[in-house]
Amino acid sequence: MGNEKIIAQLDRPSLLHLSSFLSLTIAADDDSFWEIADLEMFWVLDLDAINCCEKLTQCQRLKFLQQIINTLAKEEEEAAAISKQLQLPLG
């Protein structure tokens, strides 16, 4: 499963969990990957997403993390823009 497909399938809380997961796996050595995945806070993550992350190099994990952060930022910007539009007076 590709990064874009994973991002598209996950909701905001899951993307935040995945970004935390990626951050920890980037900081740790490769031998710790499944120990990190077994942490209770990551039980909410889809196994396909975890398996996809396992296959990535450190550089690819960083790029995937960047994609997730960019997606979350874009969604926040869009939500803020809609909120501002709703506050504008009619007419």
Buried (B, 14 or more C-beta within 10 A) or exposed (E): EEBEEBBEEBEEEBBBBBBBBBBBBBEEEEEEBEEBBEEEEBEEBBEEBBEBBEEBEEEEBBEBBEBBBEBBEEEEEEEEEEEEEEEEEEE
